[in-house]
Amino acid sequence: MTNAKKSENADCEMDAIDLLTSDHHEVETFFKKYKKLTHKDADSEQRLELAGKICQALSVYAQIEEEIFYPTLRKALEEGDLLDEAEVEHATVKSLIEQTMASSPDEPLYDAKVMVLGEYVDHHVKEEEGQLFKKARKAKVDLDKLGMNIATRKSELMEEQNTDKKSKHASNASSASHKKSSSEART
């Protein structure tokens, strides 16, 4: 069994809150590694790769919450303020993800964008784990079934992103090869 399949099976065995908490820890680890890279003056390629992992994980995580977790909680909880705040925080995180992905590690504010993204995520995680998840556990929600739905959707989104990366990489390689062939034909 591959590591990806093992991870997917482990995800399916977690309830929704355990799964989302696990995702929080994964992203937290990525941000800690990124911070170390900035202190070590790591090359831009290393920072770009790790920032890409951070942005991919956060994009998937936000989409899962918005599509599955938050709508379920809205139906189960009387209080919507925490969910409203969480969605506004997601909008800010998405904006920072877009800014990060559209820029280069060689640009002056790149590291600052990634670090501020980490601060927003840290704030969001503290509110979710400290308040929202506790209310979700008390609500009449089947967290096991919700966890399976989240794990399935996460797997789909990760596969979509990996397919997009492969096709983009193939397109870039094809374009580079075509340019090389065209310039050789002219000489």
Backbone hydrogen bonds in HBPLUS format (Angstrom, degrees):
<---DONOR---> <-ACCEPTOR-->    atom                        ^
c    i                          cat <-CA-CA->   ^        H-A-AA   ^      H-
h    n   atom  resd res      DA  || num        DHA   H-A  angle D-A-AA Bond
n    s   type  num  typ     dist DA aas  dist angle  dist       angle   num
A0006-LYS N   A0002-THR O   2.91 MM   4  6.21 159.6  1.96 152.1 158.3     1
A0007-SER N   A0003-ASN O   2.85 MM   4  6.02 163.0  1.88 150.6 155.1     2
A0008-GLU N   A0004-ALA O   2.89 MM   4  6.07 157.9  1.93 145.4 152.0     3
A0009-ASN N   A0005-LYS O   2.84 MM   4  6.05 162.4  1.88 151.9 156.2     4
A0010-ALA N   A0006-LYS O   2.90 MM   4  6.12 157.0  1.95 148.8 155.6     5
A0011-ASP N   A0007-SER O   2.85 MM   4  6.09 154.3  1.92 149.1 156.4     6
A0012-CYS N   A0008-GLU O   3.03 MM   4  6.33 149.9  2.12 145.8 153.4     7
A0013-GLU N   A0010-ALA O   3.14 MM   3  5.24 139.6  2.31  99.0 110.4     8
A0014-MET N   A0011-ASP O   3.15 MM   3  5.38 161.5  2.18 108.2 114.0     9
A0019-LEU N   A0015-ASP O   2.93 MM   4  6.14 160.7  1.97 160.4 166.6    10
A0016-ALA N   A0143-LEU O   2.88 MM 127  5.22 154.1  1.95 129.5 136.4    11
A0020-LEU N   A0016-ALA O   2.95 MM   4  6.17 164.0  1.97 150.6 154.6    12
A0021-THR N   A0017-ILE O   2.87 MM   4  5.95 156.0  1.93 146.9 154.2    13
A0022-SER N   A0018-ASP O   2.92 MM   4  6.07 150.6  2.00 141.8 149.8    14
A0023-ASP N   A0019-LEU O   3.03 MM   4  6.36 150.7  2.12 143.8 151.7    15
A0024-HIS N   A0020-LEU O   2.92 MM   4  6.24 147.7  2.03 143.0 152.2    16
A0025-HIS N   A0021-THR O   3.04 MM   4  6.38 157.4  2.09 150.1 154.6    17
A0026-GLU N   A0022-SER O   3.01 MM   4  6.30 154.0  2.07 147.2 154.5    18
A0027-VAL N   A0023-ASP O   3.06 MM   4  6.29 168.4  2.07 154.7 156.2    19
A0028-GLU N   A0024-HIS O   2.89 MM   4  6.08 157.1  1.94 150.0 157.4    20
A0029-THR N   A0025-HIS O   2.96 MM   4  6.14 154.3  2.02 146.1 152.0    21
A0030-PHE N   A0026-GLU O   3.07 MM   4  6.45 154.1  2.14 145.4 152.5    22
A0031-PHE N   A0027-VAL O   2.95 MM   4  6.29 159.1  1.99 154.4 159.2    23
A0032-LYS N   A0028-GLU O   3.02 MM   4  6.31 155.3  2.08 148.1 154.8    24
A0033-LYS N   A0029-THR O   3.00 MM   4  6.26 159.9  2.04 152.0 157.2    25
A0034-TYR N   A0030-PHE O   2.89 MM   4  6.16 152.6  1.96 147.6 156.0    26
A0035-LYS N   A0031-PHE O   2.92 MM   4  6.16 160.2  1.96 149.8 154.5    27
A0036-LYS N   A0032-LYS O   3.07 MM   4  6.37 156.4  2.13 146.5 152.5    28
A0037-LEU N   A0033-LYS O   2.97 MM   4  6.28 151.8  2.05 145.8 153.8    29
A0037-LEU N   A0034-TYR O   3.03 MM   3  4.99 113.1  2.50  92.9 109.2    30
A0038-THR N   A0034-TYR O   3.00 MM   4  6.39 150.2  2.09 151.6 159.4    31
A0039-HIS N   A0035-LYS O   3.14 MM   4  6.47 145.8  2.26 144.0 153.1    32
A0040-LYS N   A0036-LYS O   2.99 MM   4  6.21 134.1  2.21 143.4 156.2    33
A0040-LYS N   A0037-LEU O   3.24 MM   3  5.07 130.5  2.50  90.3 103.4    34
A0042-ALA N   A0037-LEU O   2.99 MM   5  5.14 174.4  2.00 155.6 155.6    35
A0041-ASP N   A0038-THR O   3.41 MM   3  5.12 161.1  2.45  95.0  99.6    36
A0047-ARG N   A0043-ASP O   3.35 MM   4  6.69 164.2  2.38 152.7 156.9    37
A0048-LEU N   A0044-SER O   2.82 MM   4  5.91 158.3  1.87 150.7 157.2    38
A0049-GLU N   A0045-GLU O   2.99 MM   4  6.13 160.9  2.03 146.3 150.9    39
A0050-LEU N   A0046-GLN O   3.10 MM   4  6.31 166.7  2.12 149.5 152.8    40
A0051-ALA N   A0047-ARG O   2.85 MM   4  5.94 160.6  1.89 149.2 155.5    41
A0052-GLY N   A0048-LEU O   2.92 MM   4  6.04 147.5  2.02 142.7 151.6    42
A0053-LYS N   A0049-GLU O   3.08 MM   4  6.44 149.4  2.18 142.9 150.6    43
A0054-ILE N   A0050-LEU O   2.94 MM   4  6.25 159.1  1.99 151.5 157.2    44
A0055-CYS N   A0051-ALA O   2.90 MM   4  6.11 167.0  1.92 151.0 154.2    45
A0056-GLN N   A0052-GLY O   2.90 MM   4  6.03 156.5  1.95 146.6 153.3    46
A0057-ALA N   A0053-LYS O   2.94 MM   4  6.07 170.8  1.95 151.7 154.4    47
A0058-LEU N   A0054-ILE O   2.92 MM   4  6.10 164.1  1.94 154.2 159.0    48
A0059-SER N   A0055-CYS O   2.92 MM   4  5.94 153.3  1.99 142.2 149.7    49
A0060-VAL N   A0056-GLN O   3.06 MM   4  6.26 167.1  2.07 155.6 158.1    50
A0061-TYR N   A0057-ALA O   2.93 MM   4  6.02 164.9  1.95 147.9 153.0    51
A0062-ALA N   A0058-LEU O   2.85 MM   4  5.92 167.7  1.86 149.9 153.0    52
A0063-GLN N   A0059-SER O   3.06 MM   4  6.16 161.0  2.09 144.2 149.8    53
A0064-ILE N   A0060-VAL O   2.95 MM   4  6.17 160.2  1.99 155.0 160.1    54
A0065-GLU N   A0061-TYR O   3.04 MM   4  6.31 165.3  2.06 152.7 156.5    55
A0066-GLU N   A0062-ALA O   2.93 MM   4  6.09 164.5  1.95 152.0 156.5    56
A0067-GLU N   A0063-GLN O   2.85 MM   4  5.91 154.0  1.92 149.1 155.9    57
A0068-ILE N   A0064-ILE O   2.89 MM   4  5.69 161.5  1.92 149.3 154.5    58
A0069-PHE N   A0064-ILE O   3.42 MM   5  6.78 156.0  2.48 137.4 143.6    59
A0070-TYR N   A0065-GLU O   2.76 MM   5  5.61 170.7  1.76 152.6 156.0    60
A0072-THR N   A0068-ILE O   3.30 MM   4  6.30 156.5  2.36 142.7 149.3    61
A0073-LEU N   A0069-PHE O   3.01 MM   4  6.30 159.7  2.05 153.6 159.6    62
A0074-ARG N   A0070-TYR O   2.83 MM   4  6.04 154.2  1.89 157.4 165.0    63
A0075-LYS N   A0071-PRO O   3.27 MM   4  6.50 148.3  2.38 141.3 147.7    64
A0076-ALA N   A0072-THR O   3.20 MM   4  6.46 142.4  2.35 138.8 149.3    65
A0076-ALA N   A0073-LEU O   3.03 MM   3  4.90 119.5  2.41  91.8 107.6    66
A0077-LEU N   A0073-LEU O   2.73 MM   4  5.65 154.9  1.79 161.7 163.9    67
A0084-ASP N   A0080-GLY O   2.83 MM   4  6.07 154.0  1.90 156.4 165.0    68
A0085-GLU N   A0081-ASP O   2.91 MM   4  6.17 163.6  1.94 154.3 158.1    69
A0086-ALA N   A0082-LEU O   2.92 MM   4  6.09 155.4  1.98 142.3 149.7    70
A0087-GLU N   A0083-LEU O   2.97 MM   4  6.19 153.4  2.04 145.4 151.6    71
A0088-VAL N   A0084-ASP O   3.06 MM   4  6.37 152.4  2.14 147.6 155.0    72
A0089-GLU N   A0085-GLU O   2.87 MM   4  6.15 157.4  1.92 151.8 158.5    73
A0090-HIS N   A0086-ALA O   2.90 MM   4  6.18 147.8  2.00 142.2 151.3    74
A0091-ALA N   A0087-GLU O   3.07 MM   4  6.37 149.8  2.17 141.3 148.5    75
A0092-THR N   A0088-VAL O   3.17 MM   4  6.56 153.9  2.24 147.9 153.9    76
A0093-VAL N   A0089-GLU O   2.92 MM   4  6.20 161.5  1.95 152.0 157.6    77
A0094-LYS N   A0090-HIS O   2.79 MM   4  6.00 162.3  1.82 155.5 160.1    78
A0095-SER N   A0091-ALA O   3.04 MM   4  6.24 152.6  2.12 141.4 148.7    79
A0096-LEU N   A0092-THR O   3.01 MM   4  6.33 159.5  2.05 151.3 156.3    80
A0097-ILE N   A0093-VAL O   2.85 MM   4  6.12 148.8  1.95 148.8 158.5    81
A0098-GLU N   A0094-LYS O   2.92 MM   4  6.17 163.6  1.94 151.0 154.5    82
A0099-GLN N   A0095-SER O   2.95 MM   4  6.23 161.4  1.99 149.7 154.9    83
A0100-THR N   A0096-LEU O   2.89 MM   4  6.00 157.2  1.94 143.6 150.1    84
A0101-MET N   A0097-ILE O   2.84 MM   4  6.04 168.1  1.85 157.8 160.9    85
A0102-ALA N   A0098-GLU O   2.96 MM   4  6.02 139.5  2.12 143.0 153.5    86
A0103-SER N   A0100-THR O   3.18 MM   3  5.34 159.7  2.23 105.1 111.3    87
A0107-GLU N   A0104-SER O   2.90 MM   3  5.48 165.8  1.92 120.7 125.6    88
A0110-TYR N   A0107-GLU O   3.30 MM   3  5.59 167.6  2.31 116.5 120.1    89
A0113-LYS N   A0109-LEU O   2.91 MM   4  6.15 153.4  1.98 154.8 161.5    90
A0113-LYS N   A0110-TYR O   3.08 MM   3  5.21 117.6  2.48  98.5 113.3    91
A0114-VAL N   A0110-TYR O   3.11 MM   4  6.49 160.5  2.15 155.6 160.3    92
A0115-MET N   A0111-ASP O   2.91 MM   4  6.13 159.5  1.95 150.0 156.0    93
A0116-VAL N   A0112-ALA O   2.85 MM   4  6.01 160.7  1.89 151.6 156.6    94
A0117-LEU N   A0113-LYS O   2.91 MM   4  6.02 154.2  1.98 144.8 152.6    95
A0118-GLY N   A0114-VAL O   3.00 MM   4  6.28 150.1  2.09 141.4 149.3    96
A0119-GLU N   A0115-MET O   2.99 MM   4  6.37 144.9  2.12 141.5 151.2    97
A0120-TYR N   A0116-VAL O   2.94 MM   4  6.26 159.6  1.98 155.2 159.5    98
A0121-VAL N   A0117-LEU O   2.94 MM   4  6.18 163.2  1.97 151.8 156.8    99
A0122-ASP N   A0118-GLY O   2.86 MM   4  6.01 155.7  1.92 144.0 151.2   100
A0123-HIS N   A0119-GLU O   3.03 MM   4  6.27 159.7  2.07 147.4 152.0   101
A0124-HIS N   A0120-TYR O   2.93 MM   4  6.17 164.2  1.95 151.8 156.4   102
A0125-VAL N   A0121-VAL O   2.81 MM   4  6.00 162.9  1.84 156.3 160.5   103
A0126-LYS N   A0122-ASP O   3.02 MM   4  6.23 160.8  2.06 148.6 153.4   104
A0127-GLU N   A0123-HIS O   3.12 MM   4  6.43 158.5  2.17 151.5 156.6   105
A0128-GLU N   A0124-HIS O   2.93 MM   4  6.19 162.8  1.96 152.1 157.5   106
A0129-GLU N   A0125-VAL O   2.81 MM   4  5.91 173.5  1.81 161.0 161.8   107
A0130-GLY N   A0126-LYS O   2.83 MM   4  5.56 147.7  1.93 135.3 145.6   108
A0131-GLN N   A0127-GLU O   2.89 MM   4  5.57 145.5  2.01 138.7 145.3   109
A0132-LEU N   A0127-GLU O   3.30 MM   5  6.69 157.0  2.35 144.1 149.4   110
A0133-PHE N   A0128-GLU O   2.72 MM   5  5.69 171.1  1.72 163.5 160.2   111
A0135-LYS N   A0131-GLN O   3.11 MM   4  6.42 157.5  2.17 152.7 158.8   112
A0136-ALA N   A0132-LEU O   2.88 MM   4  6.13 150.8  1.97 148.1 157.4   113
A0137-ARG N   A0133-PHE O   2.95 MM   4  6.18 150.9  2.04 145.6 152.1   114
A0138-LYS N   A0134-LYS O   3.29 MM   4  6.57 142.8  2.44 138.2 147.3   115
A0139-ALA N   A0135-LYS O   3.00 MM   4  6.17 130.7  2.25 141.1 154.5   116
A0139-ALA N   A0136-ALA O   3.23 MM   3  5.03 133.2  2.46  91.5 104.1   117
A0143-LEU N   A0141-VAL O   3.00 MM   2  5.63 115.0  2.44 111.4  94.4   118
A0146-LEU N   A0142-ASP O   2.96 MM   4  6.16 162.6  1.99 152.3 158.1   119
A0147-GLY N   A0143-LEU O   2.84 MM   4  5.84 144.7  1.96 131.2 140.8   120
A0148-MET N   A0144-ASP O   3.02 MM   4  6.39 149.8  2.11 145.5 153.0   121
A0149-ASN N   A0145-LYS O   2.97 MM   4  6.32 158.3  2.02 151.1 156.9   122
A0150-ILE N   A0146-LEU O   2.88 MM   4  6.11 157.2  1.93 149.1 155.6   123
A0151-ALA N   A0147-GLY O   2.86 MM   4  6.02 162.6  1.89 149.1 153.9   124
A0152-THR N   A0148-MET O   2.95 MM   4  6.10 159.5  1.99 147.8 153.2   125
A0153-ARG N   A0149-ASN O   2.98 MM   4  6.17 166.4  2.00 148.1 152.1   126
A0154-LYS N   A0150-ILE O   2.81 MM   4  5.93 157.0  1.86 151.3 158.4   127
A0155-SER N   A0151-ALA O   3.02 MM   4  6.16 159.2  2.06 144.0 149.3   128
A0156-GLU N   A0152-THR O   3.04 MM   4  6.36 155.6  2.10 147.8 154.4   129
A0157-LEU N   A0153-ARG O   2.89 MM   4  6.14 165.4  1.91 154.9 158.2   130
A0158-MET N   A0154-LYS O   2.88 MM   4  6.05 161.2  1.91 153.5 158.8   131
A0159-GLU N   A0155-SER O   3.01 MM   4  6.13 157.5  2.06 144.6 150.9   132
A0160-GLU N   A0156-GLU O   2.89 MM   4  6.16 158.5  1.93 150.1 156.2   133
A0161-GLN N   A0157-LEU O   2.92 MM   4  6.15 162.2  1.96 149.6 153.9   134
A0162-ASN N   A0158-MET O   2.89 MM   4  6.12 156.1  1.94 147.5 154.5   135
A0163-THR N   A0159-GLU O   2.86 MM   4  6.07 154.2  1.93 150.2 157.3   136
A0164-ASP N   A0160-GLU O   2.86 MM   4  6.11 158.4  1.91 150.0 156.3   137
A0165-LYS N   A0161-GLN O   2.92 MM   4  6.13 154.9  1.98 145.9 152.4   138
A0166-LYS N   A0162-ASN O   3.00 MM   4  6.20 159.8  2.04 145.1 150.2   139
A0167-SER N   A0163-THR O   2.94 MM   4  6.18 163.4  1.97 154.0 158.1   140
A0168-LYS N   A0164-ASP O   2.91 MM   4  6.01 153.4  1.98 144.8 152.7   141
A0169-HIS N   A0165-LYS O   2.80 MM   4  5.96 159.1  1.84 149.6 155.9   142
A0170-ALA N   A0166-LYS O   2.86 MM   4  6.04 160.0  1.90 147.2 152.9   143
A0171-SER N   A0167-SER O   2.88 MM   4  5.96 152.3  1.95 139.8 147.7   144
A0172-ASN N   A0168-LYS O   2.86 MM   4  6.10 157.2  1.91 148.5 154.5   145
A0173-ALA N   A0169-HIS O   2.89 MM   4  6.10 158.6  1.94 149.2 155.3   146
A0174-SER N   A0170-ALA O   2.87 MM   4  5.99 156.1  1.92 145.2 151.9   147
A0175-SER N   A0171-SER O   2.88 MM   4  6.02 156.9  1.93 145.5 152.2   148
A0176-ALA N   A0172-ASN O   2.90 MM   4  6.08 158.2  1.95 146.7 152.6   149
A0177-SER N   A0173-ALA O   2.92 MM   4  6.07 155.9  1.98 144.3 151.2   150
A0178-HIS N   A0174-SER O   2.85 MM   4  6.04 154.8  1.91 146.8 153.9   151
A0179-LYS N   A0175-SER O   2.92 MM   4  6.14 159.6  1.97 148.6 153.9   152
A0180-LYS N   A0176-ALA O   2.99 MM   4  6.16 157.1  2.05 145.4 151.5   153
A0181-SER N   A0177-SER O   2.92 MM   4  6.13 159.3  1.96 147.8 153.4   154
A0182-SER N   A0178-HIS O   2.84 MM   4  6.03 159.3  1.88 150.6 156.4   155
A0183-SER N   A0179-LYS O   2.96 MM   4  6.16 156.8  2.01 147.1 152.9   156
A0184-GLU N   A0180-LYS O   2.94 MM   4  6.14 151.0  2.02 145.4 153.9   157
A0185-ALA N   A0181-SER O   2.92 MM   4  6.08 147.4  2.03 145.0 153.9   158
A0186-ARG N   A0182-SER O   3.17 MM   4  6.38 141.8  2.33 139.4 148.5   159
A0187-THR N   A0184-GLU O   3.28 MM   3  5.31 137.3  2.47  94.9 106.0   160
